[in-house]
Amino acid sequence: MSKNFKLFTLFVVCAISFMIALMTYYNDDKNYTILFIFLLVVSLGYMIYIMFHKTDKKAVYKKKIKKIMKVYHSKLVRINDNYELTNENIVKAKNLEDIFDLSEEFDRPIVYLEEPESCLFILQYGEDILYYILKQDEEKETKFEIALRSYKERNKKTEKELLSNINKTTIIQLKNNKFYKIKPIKK
C-alpha cells in the first residue's frame, strides 16, 4: 500500500470518528463518545507517524531479496565472481517476474550475484542473456552495469572497424546472379 493511500484512508477514518464522536456527545452517550475520541487520537497519531517516517531503502531491499530467495530458491544458482560477458545478445528485463517466467518456460536456472547494495539476476539461453538488477538505490551504478557499458563500448569499436573495411570490400555479380565478396588481404 502506498504512503498516500494510507494517509487518505487515515484521514477518512479520522473524519468519520470525529463526526460520530460529535453525534454521540450531543446524544448524551458518553461511553461511545470516549471510544470514538480514542479512535480519533490513535488515527491522528498513526497518520502523523506515517507522514514523518522515512522508509529505509536498505531494509526494503533486504526484504525483497529475502522474499525472492524464499519463493524461487529452487531456480536460483549463486555465483561468487563477476559474470563474464562474451559475444552474446544482452537484454535487460523490465521486471524480475519476466526472468522467472522464462526460466520456467525454458527450464533453465537463474544465476544470481549478490553484492552489498544490488543483486544481479541472469538467465542465459543459448547465446542470449536476459538480466535484471535489483538495487537498493536506483541512482547508483553497479559493477555489472559498468562492465556492461565497457563491453558495449568495445563492441562499438569493433563494429566501427568492420564498417570502415566495407569500403575496401568489392562485390562482384556473375552472369548466374550469384554474388561474391572479395576482401582485401590483411597484413
N, C-alpha and C positions, 0 to 999 in steps of 0.2 A: 504494500500500500504506500502511495506516495505521501510525502510530508504535507502537501497542500490539501489532499483529500482528508487526511487525519484532522488537520486544523478545521476544515469546513465541517466535518462531522461533529467535532467537539463544540464548535460554535453553535450548531443547531441544537445539540444536547443542552448546552448552557442556556440558550434562549428558551427552550421548552421548559426546562427546570425552573427558570425564573418566572415564567408565566404561570406555571402550576403552583409555585410557592406563593405568588401573589393571590391567586384564586383561593387557595386553601387558607391563607391568612384572613382574607375578607369573609370567608365562610365559618370562621372561628374553629377551624380544625387544626389545632396547634401541633399535633403529632406529625401529621403529613407535611406541615409547613417546615418543621425542623428537618425531616427526611429530605425534602427537595432542596432546602438550602444547603444541606450537607452534600448532596449530589452536585449542586451548582459549584460549591467551593472545590470539590475534588476535580470536577471537569475543568474549571478555570486553572487550577494548579497544574494539571496534566497538559493543558493547552500551552501554558507558559513554558513548561519543560520542553515540549516539542519545538516551540519557536526558537529557543535559545540553545538547544542541544545540537552539537555538531556530531555527525556520524564519522567515525574513524574509518578512513579508507582501508587501512591495514586489516582491521577486524572484518570488514565486509569482504575483502579479497580472500582472507583466510577461510571465511565461512563458505564462499563459493567453491574454493578449491576442495575443501572438506566434503562438500555435497557431491561434487563431481567424482571424487575418489570413491565415495561410498556407493554411488549409483552405477558407475561404469568401471569399477575396479577390474572386472574380468576382461575388458577390452584394452586396457592400458598397459603399456610397457615403458618402464622408466629407463632413461639413459642418463649417464653421468657426465658425458663430454658434450661439446658443441656438435651440432649436426652438420655434417659435411655436405656442402652443396656441389652438385655436379651438373652436367648438361641435361637438365630436366625442365619440364614445364612447371613453373611455380605459380600457384594461385592462392590468393588469400580468401578464406571463407568469411562470409558475412557474420555467421554466428557459429558457436560450438556445436549446436544441435545438427547442423548440416554435416559436419565431420562424423558425428556419431551415427547419423542415418546412413551415410555412405559406407562407413565401416561395417555396419550390419549387412548392407546390400552386397558389398564385395567380399565380406567375410575376412577382413584384414584387421590386424591390431593397430591401435593408435599409439604412436611413440610420443612420449612427453618428456620435456626437460624442465624441471622446476628450478627457478632461480629465486633469490630472496624477494624480488618485487614483481616477478612475472612468471608465467608458466606458458611454455610453447607446446602446442599440440600439433602433431604432424601425421597425416595419412598419406602413405605412399602406395601408388598403384601403377605398376609398370614404370614409365618414365615421367609420370605426373606426380606432383606433390601438392597436397592441399594442406594449408596450415592456418592456425588461428592462435593469436597471442592474447591471453587473459592477463591484464595488467592491473597492478594496484593503483598506479597513477597514469592516466592515459597520455599525459604530456611527455613523459619520459620515454626515451628511445631504448629498446632492449638490445642486448648483444646480437641477437638473431637479426633484428632489423638493420643494424649496422653492417653485419656480414652480408645480408641480402642486398643492401644498397651497393656495397663494393663489388659484389658478384655481378649485379646488373651493369655497373659501370664498366667492368672488364669485358662483359659480353658486348656492350655497345662499341667498344674499341675494336673488337674482333669483327663485328658487323660492318663497321666503317672501313676496315681494311679489305673485307670481301667486296664491298661496294666499290671501292676505289679500283680494284682489279678488274671490274666488269668492263671498263673502257679498253682494257688490253685483251679482252676476250673477243674472238671472231666467231660468228655463227655462219655456217655455210649450209645452203639448202641445195640438195641434189635433185636430179630430174625425177626421182621416185618419191619426192615430197618428204624425204627424211631430213632431219636437222642434225647437225653435228657441231659441237663446240670445240674450238681449238684455243687452248690457253697457252700463254707464253711460258717458257721454261723458267722455273725458279732456280736461282743460284744459291 
